[in-house]
């Protein structure tokens, strides 16, 4: 369920608020192949299904950066901030890839508001997103996303 904030200032004091989980998302070979095509990363562990069967994971795996990029898919399912004129994605911190995402797996996002502060006439928040793999004890990745909302 999406946590909705009517204004960016409503984020103040919300540190440690837990967000999510999102719906599960299937990671299929078409998605992995499409990511390989747009990034030029056609390493066999991602795109060669037959060769990957004998590889270290027993199947093809999603690119780590594909998994990270899906954080942008999960964020609007986790949190919605309203009542601003514009917002910018400032970047991310502390990206860690902790477990491979095998093709055919399902992943989802959970989040936590880490910090909220007023900065340069805006409200800046850091939301830590953890990408979970269904049936796995270890998450695929964890990343701190930084957003800035202007009134």
C-alpha positions as CSV (number, residue, x, y, z in Angstrom):
1,X,0.0,0.0,0.0
2,X,1.3,3.4,-1.0
3,X,2.0,5.9,1.8
4,X,0.7,9.3,0.7
5,X,2.0,12.6,2.0
6,X,-0.2,15.7,1.1
7,X,2.9,18.0,1.1
8,X,6.6,17.6,1.3
9,X,6.7,19.2,4.7
10,X,4.5,16.3,6.0
11,X,7.6,14.2,5.5
12,X,9.3,16.0,8.4
13,X,9.5,13.8,11.4
14,X,8.6,10.6,9.4
15,X,12.1,9.1,9.8
16,X,11.9,5.3,10.4
17,X,8.5,5.0,8.7
18,X,8.3,1.7,7.0
19,X,6.9,1.6,3.4
20,X,5.4,-1.2,1.4
21,X,5.8,-3.9,0.4
22,X,4.9,-3.5,-3.2
23,X,3.4,-6.1,-5.5
24,X,5.7,-8.8,-6.8
25,X,7.3,-8.3,-10.2
26,X,8.3,-11.3,-12.4
27,X,11.8,-11.0,-13.8
28,X,11.6,-12.8,-17.1
29,X,14.2,-13.4,-19.9
30,X,12.6,-10.8,-22.2
31,X,13.1,-8.1,-19.6
32,X,16.7,-9.1,-19.0
33,X,17.4,-9.3,-22.8
34,X,15.8,-5.9,-23.3
35,X,18.1,-4.4,-20.6
36,X,21.1,-6.0,-22.3
37,X,20.1,-4.4,-25.6
38,X,19.7,-0.9,-24.2
39,X,22.9,-1.1,-22.2
40,X,25.1,-3.1,-24.5
41,X,25.8,-5.6,-21.7
42,X,25.3,-9.0,-23.3
43,X,27.4,-11.0,-20.9
44,X,26.4,-14.7,-21.2
45,X,25.4,-15.0,-17.5
46,X,22.5,-12.7,-18.4
47,X,21.5,-13.7,-21.9
48,X,22.7,-17.2,-22.8
49,X,20.1,-19.5,-21.3
50,X,21.8,-22.7,-22.3
51,X,25.3,-21.7,-21.2
52,X,24.0,-20.3,-17.9
53,X,22.5,-23.6,-16.9
54,X,26.1,-24.8,-16.3
55,X,27.1,-21.5,-14.7
56,X,27.5,-20.6,-11.1
57,X,23.7,-19.9,-10.6
58,X,22.2,-22.6,-12.7
59,X,20.3,-20.1,-14.8
60,X,20.5,-16.7,-16.3
61,X,20.4,-13.8,-13.8
62,X,19.2,-10.2,-14.0
63,X,21.9,-7.5,-14.3
64,X,22.5,-5.8,-11.0
65,X,21.8,-2.5,-12.6
66,X,18.5,-3.8,-14.0
67,X,17.5,-4.7,-10.4
68,X,18.6,-1.3,-9.2
69,X,16.8,0.5,-12.0
70,X,13.5,-1.2,-10.9
71,X,13.7,0.8,-7.7
72,X,12.2,3.6,-9.8
73,X,9.3,1.2,-10.6
74,X,8.8,0.4,-6.9
75,X,9.1,3.9,-5.4
76,X,5.7,5.2,-6.6
77,X,4.2,2.1,-5.1
78,X,5.9,2.8,-1.8
79,X,5.5,6.5,-1.3
80,X,3.6,9.4,-3.0
81,X,4.4,13.0,-2.1
82,X,1.9,15.6,-3.3
83,X,1.7,19.4,-3.2
84,X,4.9,20.5,-4.8
85,X,5.8,22.5,-7.9
86,X,8.6,20.2,-9.0
87,X,10.9,17.5,-7.7
88,X,14.3,16.2,-8.7
89,X,16.0,12.9,-8.3
90,X,19.2,13.9,-6.6
91,X,20.7,10.5,-6.8
92,X,21.4,7.5,-4.7
93,X,23.9,6.4,-2.0
94,X,25.0,3.1,-0.4
95,X,24.0,0.8,-3.3
96,X,24.7,-2.9,-2.4
97,X,24.0,-6.0,-4.5
98,X,23.5,-8.8,-2.0
99,X,22.1,-11.7,-4.0
100,X,21.6,-12.5,-7.7
101,X,18.1,-12.4,-9.2
102,X,17.6,-15.6,-11.2
103,X,15.4,-15.2,-14.3
104,X,12.0,-16.5,-13.4
105,X,12.2,-15.0,-9.9
106,X,9.8,-12.5,-8.5
107,X,11.0,-9.4,-6.7
108,X,9.3,-6.6,-4.7
109,X,10.3,-3.4,-2.9
110,X,10.1,-2.4,0.7
111,X,11.2,0.9,2.0
112,X,12.1,3.1,5.0
113,X,12.3,6.8,5.3
114,X,15.8,7.4,6.5
115,X,16.2,11.1,6.7
116,X,14.2,14.3,5.9
117,X,15.6,17.7,6.0
118,X,15.0,21.2,4.7
119,X,17.7,22.1,2.1
120,X,18.0,25.0,-0.3
121,X,14.4,26.0,-0.2
122,X,13.2,22.4,-0.6
123,X,12.5,19.3,1.4
124,X,14.9,16.5,0.8
125,X,14.2,12.9,1.7
126,X,16.3,9.7,1.7
127,X,14.3,6.5,1.3
128,X,16.1,3.2,1.6
129,X,14.6,0.7,-0.8
130,X,15.3,-3.0,-0.3
131,X,14.5,-5.2,-3.3
132,X,13.4,-8.6,-1.9
133,X,13.5,-11.9,-3.8
134,X,10.5,-14.2,-3.2
135,X,11.6,-17.2,-1.1
136,X,15.1,-15.8,-0.4
137,X,16.5,-14.8,3.0
138,X,18.8,-12.3,1.3
139,X,17.6,-9.2,-0.6
140,X,18.8,-8.6,-4.2
141,X,19.9,-5.1,-3.4
142,X,19.6,-2.2,-1.0
143,X,19.9,1.5,-2.1
144,X,19.3,4.9,-0.5
145,X,17.4,7.1,-2.9
146,X,17.5,10.9,-2.6
147,X,14.6,13.1,-3.7
148,X,14.2,16.8,-3.4
149,X,10.7,18.5,-3.4
150,X,10.3,22.2,-4.2
151,X,7.2,24.1,-2.9
